[in-house]
Amino acid sequence: MRVVGLISGTSVDGIDVALADLDVSGDEVVLVPLGHSAHPYPDDLRRELLAVLPPSATSVEQVTRLDTRVGQAFAEAAATLADGAELVASLGQTVFHWVGDGRALGSLQLGQPAWIAERTGLPVVADLRARDIAAGGHGAPLAGTLDALWLRDLAPAVALNIGGIANVTVVRPDGVQAFDTGPGNALLDLAAHEVTHGAQHSDLDGAIAARGRVHPQLLDRLLAEPYYAAPPPKSTGKELFHAGYLRAAREGLDVGDEDLLATLTELTAVTIARACAGVTTVIVSGGGADNPSLMRALAAHLPGTRLATSDEFGLPREAKEAYLTALLGWLTWRGVPANLPAATGARGPRLLGSITPGAHALSMPAPHPVTVTRLRVAPHPDQPIGVPDAPS
């Protein structure tokens, strides 16, 4: 079955879309990546989305307009890869992730799926976090579902995605944990925008950080954030790590522009490394994988650990989460629970999402009768993928 996966991450820079062929044999899912692309948001839409993120005030009118505009943008992105597809899955654009006293209480993703169904004629699985939250989980990171199946035979290993927020799936022979480690690029992007006076949305190639030095007092203040010491399952977002948070941390300190970026790079590396201690392989995806300064800092904190990108294991690092979304939608379509309770903290396995019909009446297959325990990424016949051997 060919499934289109759609997501816009916490960096709010645009929509990632991927087309996957998914099949199941016994307890194994086979995923063949068929192609992917990135679709930047129009500048005005990105500005409006950033303007409603916490701690900013907003209105129901603004949220309604954005739900429509994001849905239309997702619909156009989906249409680019929808030929021959049978299903679309959308994780939408997260604008608020409500966590109180260590519990997730709700999560809002914009991008009305009816626009996607209308544009493509295909059924759409969306709103994928809500059921896990209703069952006591965090609804995030849902990447644990793919990673636990994919890395089962590589344990101990970590799948690391560095987007606006960084998250890990720690796969060990005796179990799996998945959680948000803290800011990936979120604070770095804010700082880069500030120090370049709006000329850059990020620290391109880590160049600004590379010219700076870590400010020890600022780093100590940042590492004192209680979130880092909280045990998993846990999740976070820009509700915590926003511009006001960064201003408060710098209060009374004299921190140069380049030193600020160097310190925030170190913060991201340290908090990720703590989550990866004791594993032999860390497989990196997301925009942070393309930041040399961040990857050098991470390597310095994980001596003896192999750092690889997900490309080496068959999933393009820039599209891994879009392929994850396709998998989540397909699991729901096949009647297979798509959450990982050990990762999210939910009371048990749950079918995820809501389904918006396409141009025709729904005709869903019978639920798959076997528990899925592994995922194999298979190369497209026209795009050979070299998958390395598991570490010894």
Sine and cosine of phi, psi and omega as CSV:
sin_phi,cos_phi,sin_psi,cos_psi,sin_omega,cos_omega
0.00,0.00,0.73,-0.68,0.01,-1.00
-1.00,-0.10,0.79,-0.61,-0.09,-1.00
-0.78,-0.63,0.73,-0.69,0.11,-0.99
-1.00,-0.03,0.77,-0.63,0.06,-1.00
-0.93,-0.37,0.69,-0.73,-0.06,-1.00
-0.76,-0.65,0.66,-0.75,0.08,-1.00
-0.35,-0.94,0.55,-0.83,0.27,-0.96
-0.85,-0.52,0.82,-0.57,-0.14,-0.99
-0.99,0.13,-0.11,-0.99,-0.09,-1.00
-0.95,0.31,-0.15,0.99,0.11,-0.99
-0.98,0.19,-0.25,0.97,0.07,-1.00
0.81,0.58,0.70,0.72,-0.01,-1.00
-0.97,-0.25,-0.23,0.97,0.01,-1.00
0.33,-0.94,-0.17,-0.99,-0.13,-0.99
-0.93,-0.36,0.80,-0.60,0.13,-0.99
-0.99,-0.12,0.73,-0.68,0.00,-1.00
-0.77,-0.64,0.66,-0.75,0.00,-1.00
-0.64,-0.77,0.51,-0.86,0.08,-1.00
-0.91,-0.42,0.83,-0.56,-0.03,-1.00
-0.84,-0.55,0.61,-0.79,0.21,-0.98
-0.99,-0.15,0.83,-0.55,-0.09,-1.00
-0.83,-0.56,0.70,-0.71,0.04,-1.00
-0.57,-0.82,0.27,-0.96,-0.02,-1.00
-0.71,-0.70,0.66,-0.75,0.08,-1.00
-0.72,-0.70,0.95,-0.32,-0.06,-1.00
0.90,0.44,-0.87,-0.50,-0.03,-1.00
-0.99,-0.16,0.14,0.99,-0.07,-1.00
-0.92,-0.39,0.78,-0.63,0.15,-0.99
-1.00,-0.08,0.70,-0.71,0.08,-1.00
-0.93,-0.37,0.84,-0.55,0.00,-1.00
-0.91,-0.41,0.84,-0.54,0.08,-1.00
-0.93,-0.36,0.92,-0.38,0.07,-1.00
-0.94,0.35,0.82,-0.57,-0.07,-1.00
-0.96,-0.29,-0.16,0.99,0.02,-1.00
0.50,-0.87,0.39,-0.92,-0.01,-1.00
-0.41,-0.91,0.31,-0.95,0.06,-1.00
-0.38,-0.92,0.26,-0.97,0.02,-1.00
-0.87,-0.50,0.65,-0.76,-0.06,-1.00
-0.79,-0.61,0.99,-0.15,-0.01,-1.00
-0.87,0.50,0.58,-0.81,0.13,-0.99
-0.91,0.41,0.56,-0.83,0.23,-0.97
-0.82,0.57,0.54,-0.84,-0.10,-1.00
-0.82,0.57,-0.66,0.75,-0.05,-1.00
-0.93,0.36,-0.59,0.81,0.02,-1.00
-0.93,0.37,-0.66,0.75,0.03,-1.00
-0.89,0.45,-0.67,0.74,0.03,-1.00
-0.87,0.49,-0.67,0.74,-0.01,-1.00
-0.92,0.40,-0.62,0.78,0.04,-1.00
-0.90,0.43,-0.72,0.69,0.01,-1.00
-0.89,0.45,-0.53,0.85,-0.06,-1.00
-0.94,0.33,-0.35,0.94,-0.01,-1.00
-0.99,-0.15,-0.06,1.00,0.00,-1.00
-0.94,0.33,0.54,-0.84,0.04,-1.00
-0.84,0.54,0.56,-0.83,0.14,0.99
-1.00,-0.06,0.33,0.94,-0.02,-1.00
-0.91,0.41,0.48,-0.88,0.13,-0.99
-0.99,0.10,0.44,-0.90,0.04,-1.00
-0.56,-0.83,-0.08,-1.00,0.00,-1.00
-0.70,-0.71,0.32,-0.95,0.06,-1.00
-0.87,0.49,-0.58,0.81,0.03,-1.00
-0.88,0.48,-0.73,0.68,0.01,-1.00
-0.88,0.47,-0.68,0.73,-0.01,-1.00
-0.90,0.44,-0.66,0.75,0.00,-1.00
-0.90,0.44,-0.71,0.70,0.01,-1.00
-0.88,0.47,-0.67,0.74,-0.01,-1.00
-0.93,0.36,-0.60,0.80,0.04,-1.00
-0.85,0.53,-0.65,0.76,0.03,-1.00
-0.95,0.32,-0.76,0.65,-0.07,-1.00
-0.91,0.42,-0.64,0.77,0.05,-1.00
-0.92,0.38,-0.66,0.75,0.05,-1.00
-0.86,0.52,-0.66,0.75,0.03,-1.00
-0.92,0.40,-0.64,0.77,0.03,-1.00
-0.91,0.42,-0.66,0.75,0.06,-1.00
-0.89,0.45,-0.62,0.78,0.00,-1.00
-0.88,0.47,-0.69,0.73,0.01,-1.00
-0.92,0.39,-0.62,0.78,0.04,-1.00
-0.90,0.44,-0.69,0.72,0.01,-1.00
-0.87,0.49,-0.63,0.78,-0.07,-1.00
-0.89,0.45,-0.42,0.91,-0.02,-1.00
-0.92,0.38,-0.39,0.92,-0.02,-1.00
-0.81,-0.59,0.28,0.96,-0.13,-0.99
-1.00,0.09,-0.22,0.97,-0.01,-1.00
-0.87,0.49,0.84,-0.55,0.00,-1.00
1.00,0.10,-0.11,0.99,0.02,-1.00
-0.99,0.16,0.38,-0.92,0.01,-1.00
-0.89,-0.45,-0.19,0.98,-0.10,-1.00
-0.41,-0.91,0.54,-0.84,0.14,-0.99
-0.87,-0.50,0.65,-0.76,0.11,-0.99
-0.84,-0.54,0.72,-0.69,-0.06,-1.00
-0.75,-0.66,0.80,-0.61,0.14,-0.99
-1.00,-0.07,-0.04,1.00,0.12,-0.99
0.90,0.45,-0.27,-0.96,0.01,-1.00
-0.91,-0.42,0.94,-0.34,0.02,-1.00
-0.94,0.34,0.78,-0.62,0.06,-1.00
-0.88,-0.48,-0.27,0.96,0.07,-1.00
-0.40,-0.92,0.77,-0.64,0.06,-1.00
-0.85,-0.53,0.95,-0.30,-0.18,-0.98
-1.00,0.01,0.94,-0.34,0.04,-1.00
-0.83,-0.56,0.77,-0.64,0.04,-1.00
-0.69,-0.73,0.77,-0.64,-0.01,-1.00
0.80,0.60,0.65,0.76,0.06,-1.00
0.98,0.19,0.03,1.00,0.01,-1.00
-0.92,-0.40,0.65,-0.76,0.15,-0.99
-0.99,0.17,0.76,-0.65,-0.05,-1.00
-0.91,-0.42,-0.21,0.98,0.02,-1.00
0.10,-1.00,0.30,-0.95,0.01,-1.00
-0.42,-0.91,0.76,-0.65,-0.07,-1.00
-0.92,-0.38,0.86,-0.51,0.10,-0.99
-0.92,-0.39,0.78,-0.62,0.05,-1.00
-1.00,-0.06,0.38,-0.93,-0.02,-1.00
0.85,-0.53,0.96,0.29,-0.09,-1.00
-0.80,0.60,0.89,-0.47,-0.10,-1.00
-0.92,0.40,-0.33,0.94,0.01,-1.00
-0.87,0.50,-0.55,0.83,0.03,-1.00
-0.91,0.41,-0.60,0.80,0.01,-1.00
-0.93,0.37,-0.70,0.71,0.01,-1.00
-0.89,0.46,-0.66,0.75,-0.02,-1.00
-0.92,0.40,-0.64,0.77,-0.05,-1.00
-0.96,0.28,-0.62,0.78,-0.11,-0.99
-0.99,-0.16,-0.37,0.93,-0.11,-0.99
0.97,0.23,0.12,0.99,-0.07,-1.00
-0.97,-0.26,0.48,-0.88,0.14,-0.99
-0.91,0.41,0.51,-0.86,-0.08,-1.00
-0.80,-0.60,0.80,-0.60,0.15,-0.99
-0.99,-0.13,0.85,-0.52,-0.04,-1.00
-0.63,-0.78,-0.10,-1.00,0.00,-1.00
0.80,0.60,0.80,0.60,-0.18,-0.98
-0.99,0.14,-0.19,0.98,-0.05,-1.00
-1.00,-0.05,-0.46,0.89,-0.25,-0.97
-0.88,0.47,-0.65,0.76,-0.08,-1.00
-0.92,0.40,-0.63,0.78,0.04,-1.00
-0.89,0.45,-0.65,0.76,0.04,-1.00
-0.90,0.43,-0.67,0.74,0.03,-1.00
-0.88,0.47,-0.44,0.90,0.03,-1.00
-1.00,-0.03,0.27,0.96,0.07,-1.00
1.00,-0.05,0.05,1.00,-0.01,-1.00
-1.00,-0.05,-0.04,-1.00,0.02,-1.00
-1.00,-0.05,-0.17,0.99,-0.06,-1.00
0.92,0.40,0.16,0.99,-0.05,-1.00
-0.23,-0.97,0.44,-0.90,-0.18,0.98
-0.99,0.17,0.78,-0.63,0.01,-1.00
-0.96,0.29,-0.18,0.98,0.07,-1.00
-0.84,0.54,-0.43,0.90,0.01,-1.00
-0.84,0.54,-0.48,0.88,0.00,-1.00
-0.89,0.46,-0.77,0.64,0.03,-1.00
-0.93,0.38,-0.74,0.67,-0.14,-0.99
-0.89,0.46,-0.65,0.76,-0.03,-1.00
-0.90,0.44,-0.60,0.80,0.03,-1.00
-0.96,0.28,-0.64,0.77,-0.12,-0.99
-0.96,0.28,-0.62,0.79,-0.12,-0.99
-0.98,-0.22,0.16,0.99,-0.07,-1.00
-0.77,0.63,-0.67,0.74,-0.08,-1.00
-1.00,0.01,0.06,1.00,0.03,-1.00
-0.96,-0.28,-0.05,1.00,-0.08,-1.00
-0.83,0.56,0.62,-0.78,0.02,1.00
-0.99,0.13,0.78,-0.62,-0.01,-1.00
-0.50,-0.87,0.32,-0.95,0.03,-1.00
-0.80,-0.60,0.73,-0.68,0.24,-0.97
-0.99,-0.12,0.83,-0.56,-0.08,-1.00
-0.86,-0.51,0.83,-0.56,0.13,-0.99
-0.91,-0.41,0.82,-0.57,-0.01,-1.00
-0.94,-0.35,1.00,-0.04,0.16,-0.99
-0.96,-0.29,-0.56,-0.83,0.10,-0.99
-0.84,0.54,-0.69,0.72,0.16,-0.99
-0.94,-0.34,0.66,-0.76,0.04,-1.00
-1.00,-0.04,0.64,-0.77,0.08,-1.00
-0.68,-0.73,0.46,-0.89,0.00,-1.00
-0.79,-0.61,0.49,-0.87,0.29,-0.96
-0.87,-0.48,0.90,-0.43,-0.03,-1.00
-0.99,-0.16,0.93,-0.37,-0.06,-1.00
-0.96,-0.29,0.91,-0.42,0.04,-1.00
-0.86,-0.51,0.34,-0.94,0.00,-1.00
-0.83,0.55,-0.45,0.89,-0.06,-1.00
-0.98,-0.18,0.13,0.99,0.04,-1.00
0.42,-0.91,0.01,-1.00,-0.09,-1.00
-0.75,-0.66,0.67,-0.75,0.21,-0.98
-0.80,-0.60,0.57,-0.82,0.11,-0.99
-0.62,-0.78,0.70,-0.72,-0.03,-1.00
-0.26,-0.97,0.31,-0.95,0.12,-0.99
-0.98,0.21,0.77,-0.64,0.00,-1.00
-1.00,0.09,-0.39,0.92,-0.05,-1.00
0.65,-0.76,-0.42,-0.91,-0.04,-1.00
-0.93,0.37,0.77,-0.64,0.20,-0.98
-1.00,0.01,-0.99,0.14,0.04,-1.00
-0.98,-0.22,-0.07,1.00,-0.17,-0.99
-0.84,0.55,-0.81,0.58,-0.02,-1.00
-0.96,0.29,-0.57,0.82,0.06,-1.00
-0.87,0.50,-0.70,0.72,-0.01,-1.00
-0.91,0.42,-0.67,0.75,0.03,-1.00
-0.88,0.48,-0.70,0.72,-0.03,-1.00
-0.92,0.39,-0.66,0.75,0.01,-1.00
-0.89,0.45,-0.65,0.76,0.04,-1.00
-0.89,0.46,-0.64,0.77,-0.02,-1.00
-0.93,0.36,-0.77,0.63,-0.14,-0.99
-0.96,0.26,-0.35,0.94,0.07,-1.00
-0.99,-0.13,0.15,0.99,0.02,-1.00
0.83,0.56,0.66,0.76,0.08,-1.00
1.00,0.05,-0.02,1.00,-0.03,-1.00
-0.96,0.29,-0.46,0.89,0.00,-1.00
-0.78,-0.62,0.61,-0.79,0.09,-1.00
-1.00,-0.03,-0.16,0.99,-0.02,-1.00
-0.43,-0.90,0.19,-0.98,0.06,-1.00
-1.00,0.08,1.00,-0.01,-0.12,-0.99
-0.87,0.50,0.83,-0.56,-0.02,-1.00
0.84,0.54,0.33,0.95,0.00,-1.00
0.90,0.44,0.39,0.92,-0.15,-0.99
-0.93,0.38,-0.63,0.77,-0.02,-1.00
-0.93,0.38,-0.72,0.69,0.01,-1.00
-0.87,0.50,-0.58,0.81,-0.05,-1.00
-0.90,0.44,-0.39,0.92,-0.01,-1.00
-1.00,-0.03,-0.08,1.00,-0.07,-1.00
-0.96,-0.30,0.00,-1.00,0.06,-1.00
-0.78,-0.62,0.52,-0.86,-0.01,-1.00
-0.91,0.42,0.74,-0.68,0.05,-1.00
-1.00,-0.04,0.96,-0.27,-0.16,-0.99
-0.86,0.51,-0.65,0.76,-0.07,-1.00
-0.93,0.36,-0.65,0.76,0.05,-1.00
-0.91,0.42,-0.67,0.75,0.02,-1.00
-0.88,0.48,-0.68,0.74,0.02,-1.00
-0.87,0.49,-0.68,0.73,0.02,-1.00
-0.88,0.48,-0.71,0.71,-0.04,-1.00
-0.91,0.41,-0.64,0.77,-0.02,-1.00
-0.95,0.30,-0.23,0.97,0.05,-1.00
-0.98,0.21,-0.06,1.00,0.04,-1.00
-0.82,0.58,0.83,-0.56,-0.06,-1.00
-0.86,0.51,-0.43,0.90,-0.03,-1.00
-0.83,0.56,-0.62,0.78,-0.09,-1.00
-0.90,0.43,-0.52,0.85,-0.03,-1.00
-1.00,0.08,-0.21,0.98,-0.02,-1.00
-0.94,0.35,0.64,-0.77,0.00,-1.00
-0.97,0.23,0.49,-0.87,0.14,-0.99
-0.96,0.28,0.36,-0.93,0.08,1.00
-0.96,0.30,0.59,-0.81,0.02,-1.00
-0.36,-0.93,0.38,-0.93,0.02,-1.00
-0.52,-0.85,0.39,-0.92,-0.02,-1.00
-0.47,-0.88,-0.06,-1.00,-0.02,-1.00
-0.12,-0.99,-0.28,-0.96,-0.01,-1.00
-0.97,0.26,-0.07,1.00,0.17,-0.99
-0.89,0.46,-0.47,0.88,0.04,-1.00
-0.98,-0.20,-0.76,0.65,-0.15,-0.99
-0.99,-0.12,0.99,0.14,-0.06,-1.00
-0.80,-0.60,-0.05,-1.00,-0.09,-1.00
-0.88,0.47,-0.64,0.77,0.02,-1.00
-0.90,0.44,-0.60,0.80,0.05,-1.00
-0.87,0.49,-0.70,0.71,-0.03,-1.00
-0.93,0.37,-0.63,0.77,0.04,-1.00
-0.88,0.48,-0.69,0.72,-0.01,-1.00
-0.89,0.45,-0.63,0.78,-0.02,-1.00
-0.91,0.41,-0.50,0.87,-0.06,-1.00
-1.00,0.00,-0.09,1.00,-0.12,-0.99
-0.84,0.55,0.78,-0.62,0.04,-1.00
0.99,0.16,0.00,1.00,0.00,-1.00
-0.95,-0.30,0.54,-0.84,0.08,-1.00
-0.98,-0.20,0.99,-0.17,-0.08,-1.00
-0.85,-0.52,0.87,-0.49,0.04,-1.00
-0.93,0.36,0.32,-0.95,-0.06,-1.00
-0.84,0.53,-0.76,0.66,-0.05,-1.00
-0.93,0.36,-0.59,0.81,0.04,-1.00
-0.92,0.38,-0.55,0.83,0.06,-1.00
-0.88,0.48,-0.74,0.67,0.00,-1.00
-0.91,0.40,-0.63,0.78,0.04,-1.00
-0.89,0.46,-0.64,0.77,-0.03,-1.00
-0.94,0.35,-0.65,0.76,0.01,-1.00
-0.93,0.36,-0.56,0.83,0.09,-1.00
-0.89,0.45,-0.69,0.72,0.02,-1.00
-0.90,0.44,-0.64,0.77,0.04,-1.00
-0.85,0.53,-0.75,0.66,0.01,-1.00
-0.88,0.48,-0.68,0.73,-0.02,-1.00
-0.90,0.43,-0.70,0.71,-0.04,-1.00
-0.90,0.43,-0.72,0.69,-0.06,-1.00
-0.93,0.37,-0.55,0.83,0.09,-1.00
-0.94,0.35,-0.73,0.69,-0.07,-1.00
-0.86,0.51,-0.61,0.79,0.03,-1.00
-0.86,0.50,-0.57,0.82,-0.02,-1.00
-0.98,0.21,-0.29,0.96,-0.09,-1.00
-0.97,-0.24,0.09,1.00,-0.08,-1.00
-0.86,0.51,0.69,-0.72,0.12,-0.99
1.00,0.07,0.14,0.99,0.04,-1.00
-0.96,-0.29,0.31,-0.95,-0.05,-1.00
-1.00,-0.09,-0.41,0.91,-0.09,-1.00
-0.66,-0.75,0.73,-0.68,0.14,-0.99
-0.86,-0.51,0.84,-0.55,-0.06,-1.00
-0.95,-0.31,0.90,-0.44,-0.21,-0.98
-0.97,-0.24,0.65,-0.76,0.14,-0.99
-0.66,-0.75,0.07,-1.00,0.01,-1.00
1.00,-0.01,0.15,-0.99,-0.08,-1.00
-0.88,0.48,-0.51,0.86,0.00,-1.00
-0.89,0.45,-0.38,0.93,0.02,-1.00
-0.91,0.42,-0.31,0.95,-0.02,-1.00
-0.99,-0.16,0.21,0.98,0.03,-1.00
-0.97,-0.23,0.98,-0.20,-0.07,-1.00
-0.86,0.51,-0.60,0.80,0.00,-1.00
-0.90,0.44,-0.66,0.75,0.02,-1.00
-0.92,0.38,-0.67,0.74,-0.02,-1.00
-0.92,0.38,-0.58,0.82,0.07,-1.00
-0.91,0.41,-0.69,0.73,0.01,-1.00
-0.89,0.45,-0.64,0.77,0.01,-1.00
-0.91,0.42,-0.68,0.73,0.02,-1.00
-0.88,0.47,-0.60,0.80,0.00,-1.00
-0.91,0.42,-0.50,0.86,0.00,-1.00
-1.00,-0.01,-0.10,1.00,0.02,-1.00
-0.78,-0.62,0.86,0.50,-0.02,-1.00
-0.89,0.46,0.68,-0.74,0.02,-1.00
0.99,0.12,-0.05,1.00,0.03,-1.00
-0.99,-0.15,0.70,-0.71,0.04,-1.00
-0.98,0.20,0.83,-0.56,0.11,-0.99
-0.97,-0.23,0.88,-0.48,0.01,-1.00
-0.79,-0.62,0.31,-0.95,0.12,-0.99
-0.99,-0.15,0.37,-0.93,-0.03,-1.00
-0.91,0.43,-0.34,0.94,0.06,-1.00
-0.83,0.55,-0.63,0.78,-0.04,-1.00
-0.91,0.42,-0.31,0.95,-0.01,-1.00
-0.93,-0.36,0.27,0.96,0.16,-0.99
0.98,-0.21,-0.18,0.98,-0.02,-1.00
-0.90,-0.43,0.87,-0.49,-0.01,-1.00
-0.85,0.53,0.75,-0.66,-0.11,-0.99
-0.88,0.47,-0.51,0.86,-0.03,-1.00
-0.99,0.16,-0.17,0.99,-0.07,-1.00
-0.80,-0.59,0.13,0.99,-0.09,-1.00
-0.85,0.53,-0.66,0.75,-0.04,-1.00
-0.95,0.31,-0.45,0.89,0.11,-0.99
-0.94,0.35,-0.63,0.78,0.09,-1.00
-0.93,0.38,-0.59,0.81,0.11,-0.99
-0.84,0.54,-0.71,0.71,-0.01,-1.00
-0.88,0.48,-0.67,0.74,0.05,-1.00
-0.86,0.51,-0.68,0.73,0.02,-1.00
-0.89,0.46,-0.71,0.71,-0.02,-1.00
-0.87,0.49,-0.70,0.71,0.02,-1.00
-0.90,0.44,-0.65,0.76,0.00,-1.00
-0.91,0.42,-0.65,0.76,0.03,-1.00
-0.87,0.50,-0.70,0.72,0.05,-1.00
-0.87,0.49,-0.71,0.71,-0.02,-1.00
-0.87,0.50,-0.58,0.81,0.00,-1.00
-1.00,0.03,0.08,1.00,0.04,-1.00
0.97,0.26,0.46,0.89,-0.03,-1.00
-0.94,-0.33,0.79,-0.61,0.06,-1.00
-0.80,0.60,0.69,-0.73,-0.12,-0.99
-0.91,-0.41,0.07,1.00,0.09,-1.00
-0.99,-0.15,0.25,-0.97,0.04,-1.00
-0.85,-0.53,1.00,-0.10,-0.11,-0.99
-0.82,0.58,-0.57,0.82,0.01,-1.00
-0.89,0.45,-0.43,0.90,-0.02,-1.00
-1.00,-0.02,-0.71,0.70,-0.12,-0.99
-1.00,-0.02,-0.34,0.94,-0.05,-1.00
1.00,0.02,0.13,0.99,0.03,-1.00
-0.90,0.43,0.38,-0.92,-0.04,-1.00
-0.93,0.36,-0.28,0.96,0.02,-1.00
0.05,-1.00,0.03,-1.00,0.02,-1.00
-0.89,0.45,0.61,-0.79,0.00,-1.00
-0.63,-0.78,0.59,-0.81,0.25,-0.97
-0.94,0.35,0.69,-0.72,-0.10,-0.99
-0.94,-0.35,0.48,-0.88,0.22,-0.97
1.00,-0.03,0.18,-0.98,0.12,-0.99
-0.86,-0.51,0.54,-0.84,-0.09,-1.00
-0.93,-0.37,0.82,-0.57,0.12,-0.99
-0.98,-0.18,0.87,-0.50,-0.02,-1.00
-0.89,0.46,0.44,-0.90,0.08,-1.00
-1.00,-0.03,-0.65,-0.76,-0.07,-1.00
-0.97,0.25,-0.26,0.96,-0.09,-1.00
-0.79,-0.61,0.24,-0.97,0.06,-1.00
-0.87,0.49,0.55,-0.83,0.02,-1.00
-0.91,0.40,0.69,-0.72,0.08,-1.00
-0.69,-0.73,1.00,-0.03,-0.13,-0.99
-0.99,-0.13,0.52,-0.86,0.01,-1.00
-0.95,0.30,0.29,-0.96,0.12,-0.99
-0.90,0.44,0.57,-0.82,0.01,-1.00
-0.82,0.57,0.64,-0.77,0.03,-1.00
-0.92,0.40,0.80,-0.60,-0.16,-0.99
-0.99,0.12,-0.12,0.99,-0.10,-0.99
-0.93,-0.38,0.65,-0.76,0.07,-1.00
-0.92,0.40,0.77,-0.64,0.01,-1.00
-0.99,0.13,0.79,-0.61,-0.06,-1.00
-0.84,-0.54,-0.18,0.98,-0.01,-1.00
-0.47,-0.88,0.36,-0.93,0.06,-1.00
-0.76,-0.65,0.71,-0.71,0.06,-1.00
-0.88,-0.47,0.79,-0.61,0.09,-1.00
-1.00,-0.02,0.88,-0.48,-0.05,-1.00
-0.95,-0.31,0.62,-0.79,-0.02,-1.00
-0.95,0.32,0.56,-0.83,0.16,-0.99
-0.93,0.37,0.64,-0.76,-0.04,-1.00
-0.82,0.58,-0.52,0.86,-0.03,-1.00
-1.00,-0.08,-0.06,1.00,-0.03,-1.00
-0.70,-0.72,0.96,0.26,-0.06,-1.00
-0.84,0.54,0.66,-0.75,0.01,-1.00
-0.86,-0.50,0.83,-0.56,0.05,-1.00
-1.00,0.07,0.93,-0.38,-0.01,-1.00
-0.98,-0.19,0.88,-0.48,-0.07,-1.00
-0.93,0.36,0.36,-0.93,0.07,-1.00
-0.92,0.39,0.46,-0.89,0.09,-1.00
-0.90,0.44,0.59,-0.80,0.03,-1.00
-0.89,0.46,0.57,-0.82,0.01,-1.00
-0.99,0.13,0.00,0.00,0.00,0.00
